[in-house]
Amino acid sequence: MDKFDPPRSQGLKSSTFVQPPYDHALNLPALYEWQGEHSPQHPLFVFQESYGSQRVITWGEATRGFHRASRYLRDMV
């Protein structure tokens, strides 16, 4: 079965985002890790924390959080 390769049009003009390699070798956790390393300042989540206050979680911050949560779960199991 042929793999579907969608057009690579997202983030082309971003100064903080680097597109990951497109070889279908990255699973989802590896993709998160890759983005944390290559696009650490790029926003992953942006939300209103309180009235008039916006919170931005970058790929770098999120990746550190994923690692911390993984260590916590590993220790609990």
Beta strands, then each sheet from edge to edge (+ up, - down):
strand 1: 43-50
strand 2: 53-58
sheet 1: 1+ 2-
end
